[in-house]
């Protein structure tokens, strides 16, 4: 499963990341917070939640609005060991 990190610039394209890299980052730390782009499907993020919860991790996801338009949002994901 490939997910896209949130954009750092309005006109840039989001960077892709593989699930294995997210898992490796979590092994190094007790807790991580990721920001994912709005181009990710909600279904993919729910699959991500199922994956980490099946490994005994706590998973919290929020939609973060950063502007007034409906398309100005990103997903915040907090995963705790």
C-alpha positions in Angstrom: 0.0 0.0 0.0 1.4 3.4 -1.0 0.2 6.5 0.8 1.0 10.1 0.1 2.4 12.5 2.7 0.9 16.0 2.9 2.2 18.6 0.5 4.7 21.1 1.8 4.0 23.5 -1.0 0.6 24.3 -2.6 1.8 23.6 -6.2 4.0 20.6 -5.4 2.9 17.0 -5.7 2.6 14.8 -2.6 5.5 12.4 -1.9 4.7 8.7 -1.7 5.7 6.4 1.1 5.4 2.6 1.5 3.9 0.9 4.5 7.1 -0.8 5.3 8.9 2.6 5.8 6.1 3.8 8.1 6.5 0.6 10.1 10.3 1.1 10.3 9.9 4.6 11.6 7.6 3.4 14.3 10.0 0.8 15.5 12.6 3.5 16.3 10.2 5.7 18.3 7.4 5.2 20.9 5.0 7.5 19.1 4.9 9.1 15.6 2.6 11.6 13.9 2.2 11.6 10.2 0.3 14.1 8.0 -1.2 12.5 4.8 -2.5 14.3 1.8 -6.1 14.6 0.9 -5.5 12.6 -2.3 -5.3 9.4 -0.1 -8.6 7.6 0.0 -10.3 7.2 3.3 -10.5 3.5 2.7 -6.6 3.3 2.5 -6.3 5.1 5.8 -8.8 2.7 7.4 -6.7 -0.2 6.1 -3.6 1.5 7.6 -5.5 1.7 10.9 -6.4 -2.0 10.7 -2.8 -2.9 10.0 -1.4 -1.1 13.0 -4.2 -2.0 15.4 -3.7 -5.7 14.5 0.0 -5.3 15.6 -1.2 -4.0 19.0 -0.6 -0.3 18.3 -2.9 2.6 19.2 -4.1 4.6 16.1 -5.7 8.0 16.1 -6.8 9.8 12.9 -8.2 13.3 12.4 -9.0 15.5 9.5 -7.2 18.8 9.8 -8.6 21.8 7.9 -6.1 24.5 7.1 -8.2 26.8 5.0 -11.8 27.8 4.2 -12.3 25.8 1.0 -13.6 22.2 1.3 -10.5 20.8 -0.4 -8.1 22.4 2.1 -7.6 19.6 4.5 -5.1 16.8 5.4 -5.2 13.7 7.6 -3.3 13.6 10.8 -2.4 10.1 12.0 -0.9 9.5 15.4 0.4 6.0 16.1 1.6 4.9 19.6 3.4 1.7 20.5 
